[in-house]
Each structure stands twice: as structure tokens, then as C-alpha cells.
Amino acid sequence: MLHSTGAEPDNHFYRPNVGAMLFNREGHVFVGLRNDVNDIEKDSGSWQMPQGGIDEGEDPRGAVLRELKEEAGTDNAEIVAETKGWFRYDIPSIVSGRLWHGKYKGQRQKWFALRFLGSDAEIDIAAHDPPEFAAWKWVPLADLPTLIIPFKRDVYRAVIEELGPAVREAVARQRYTNAW
């Protein structure tokens, strides 16, 4: 099940999580090369957009800005869109027992498109200890599914389908008005 209402009977097996589609003036999206690449991820896509768990009592909008600050070193961004619902994915069984002490079998994610308001010099992937990413880059929206680990690709495709129009509209508006 890719889409989630949050009311599924097995929802407690999916860790609440947020994802950040941070985009720049050209409409390219921030991705980081994961530091914790494991056996299943080798050679199959270790780049991803910032994402992370929602803390107890935290709302998803606050969580996405916190995660962005932790993983990219900046929260100099404006939320321009969010997914209507949540997306779910299962972690492969070879990994799921090691993650979260086996408490979850996957993640339930709320995604946000965020316009980056700063300069590349503000991005500091080493700001959080330990850093989530070893490297970072801006990539075209369409390239995202080819960079991510296979078990997350359907979620990335769905997020692009839902949030991509808001990204393209924000970039086009900026080019027309010359205001970011």
C-alpha cells in the first residue's frame, strides 16, 4: 500500500516520518549521499532527499524544518506545498530487524516541497553530529527515482507526481516576476 490514510489497523508498525523536497531557483532538488549505506543499498542508490522521524508532540511542518536543519545544515526555506496524505513503504526484511529494534516494518511519510531561500554556501551537511550525508548535490526532479534505493522508488515517483507541479509553478513564477 503506497498511500496511507493514517487509519489503517497496522499503522502502528510504520514509523511517522517527514520528507523534504528542497528545491532551488532552477527547480533542482537537494539530495544527499547517505553515510550509513548498508549491504542492501550498495550499488543500488544511496542518494536521498532529507527525511526523518517525527518526534513525540511535534507536528509534521515543524518536523520537516527540523530535519532539514539537521541534515542539510539550513532551514532557510519556505514550505510551498505538502502531500495531501501519507505514503508508506516497507523496509526489506534483511534490514528491518536492525532498524528501530524491530519495532517498525516501514515508514509512513508526509512530504513537503520547500523553496530554498538561501545560497549554496549555507548548506552544511556536517552541521549535525553524526552527519546524515557524506556529500550533496542539486539534481533535476526527473532524476530522483534513479538515485534512490529501489524500495523507496514508488514513493519518490508519487511524491514527484504530487509535488512536482508546485515546484515547477514556483520556479516559473520566480522567472516571470524575478522575485524569489
Protein Blocks (a to p, Z undefined) as FASTA:
>chain_A
ZZdghlafklmmpccddddddddfkopacddddfklcfklgonapadcddddddehiafk
lmmmmmmmmmnopacdcdfbdcfbdcdddddfklmmmggnlmagbdcddddddddfbdfk
lpcfklpccdfbfbdcdddfklmmmmpcfklmmmmmmmmmmmmmmmmmmmmmmmmnopZZ
